[in-house]
Amino acid sequence: MKLDYHMHFEYGSYDENWVKGFFDSAKNHGLTEIGISEHSHTFPEFKDLYYQDLILDDSFVGKFQQQWLKKNKFKYTLDDYFNFMAKLRKLGYKVKTGIEVCNFQDQEKVKSILAPYDFDYIIVEDDDSLYYYLKKDESYQVVLKEKNKKLYKKEVK
């Protein structure tokens, strides 16, 4: 089974015509299943966490991050996302619903934001690594760690 769970719709919209290209490309590349892992900066539920954690002063980095926050961020709610993904599955697309979350300082707030939603998987950024958590028996377990573009597989028990 060939799959890719690290795709994002963020440069387009939650529109069937926009996302059809993802599924066509997946089919052309022999993928049997894809997963969409929208970045947390897509969702206004995470906005306060970005403003708490980023450098937003008048330094070069601060100015860069101020501009970054203004481009294509916080445009859909998590409810919008889940409704759109459900619509895609009803249309016959085989797709998993995931999210890629930054390593925010306030992890309790992150947990409270994510808790009401039934993600198939969660990708968490941690400095130079990405951790892939798949849902299994109502909890999430690390199955892959990606560091410096190398994947390290961990078996799920």
N, C-alpha and C positions, 0 to 999 in steps of 0.2 A: 504494500500500500504506500503510495507516494503522496505526501501532503506538504503543505506550507501553512503554518499558523502565524506567520509574522508579516501580515499585510495591513495596510492602513488606507482608509477612504479619505483621509484628511484634506487632500488637495482638490477634491470635488465636493459633491453634495450627496445627500441621502436620496438619490434618484436612481431608479431602475436602469435608465439608459447609461448613466455614468458607470455604475458598478458592473454592468454586463461585460465590459471589457476585461475585468478581473477574472470572471468565470470563463470567458472565451480563451484567455491567455493560459489559465490553469489547465484547461482541457488540451490545448495545443502542446503543453509541456508535459502531458501525461500525469497530471495530478488528479487524484481521485477525490480529494477533499482539501478545502482551504479554511483558514480561520482568519478573522479580522480582529486585529488587536489595536484598536484605536488608542492613541496616546491620551494620557490623563488631561493634557492641556486642551483637548477637544471639548471638555465638559465644564460648565460653570460651577459645578459642585466642588471642583478642585481649585478654583480661582484664588481663594484666600490663602491656600497653602503655597501657591507660587509667589504671591506677594509677601508672604512671611519668610520664605526661604531664599529668594533670589537677591542678588546685590542690585539695588535700584538707585544708587547714588549718582553723582555727576562724574564718576570715573569712566574710563573707556568701557570697562566691562559693564558697569551700571547702565550706561547709555545704550549699549548693545542689547542688554536684556530688557530694558524699557521698550525698545523698538520691537524686539522679538515678541513680547507679550501683546503687541497691537496687531500682529499679522496672523489672521486665520485661527484665532484661539477662542475657546469657550463658546463655540457656535451651536452646539447641540447638547441637550440634556441627556443623562443616562437613560431616561425613559424614552426619549426620541430614538436613541440607538437601539435599545431592546425592541421597540416596536418595529423599526425598520428591518432588523435582523429577522424577526418573526415573519414579517411580510416576505422577505427573500426565501425563507424556508417554505412558506406556503406556495410560492411560485415554483418550487421544485429544486431550488439550489441547495446543494449539500455544503453547509457552511457552519462553522463553530463561532461562538461569540466570546471574544477575549478582550483584554485591556492590557496596555503597557503603562505601568505606573512608575513615576519617578520616586526616588528614595527620599521622601520628605522626612523632616525631623519629627513631625507630629504623626506618628504611626497610629495612634489611637483614633485620630480624625480620619485617616485613610481607611481604617477598618470600619468605622461607622458609615462612611460613604459607600463602601463596597458591600457591606452586609446585606442590604435589601435585594441585591441582584444575584442572579444565578449564572455566573460566568462559567463557561466550559473550561477556561484556563486564564491564568494571570501571568504576565511577564513583569518582573520587577527589576529595575535598574539599581545597581549597587556599585558605584565608582566605575571600575573597568569591566564589569561583568553583567550579564543578563541571566536571570534565573527564570526557568519556565516551570510553572506550577499547573498541573492538570488536576481537575476535580475527580476525586475518587471517594465513594462512600461518604458523601456530605462534607469532606474536608479536602484540602489541597496538599499535594505532595510534589516536591521538586523532582522533575524527571530529566531536565537538561540544564547545564550551565554553559554559557557561551562566554569565553574570555579571549580577548584579542582575536576574534573571528574564528576561534576553534571551539568545537562543541565537545562537551564532556557528558556522556550519557550516564544516568543513574537509573537503575531499575526500580519500577514502582512495584511494591509488594502488595 
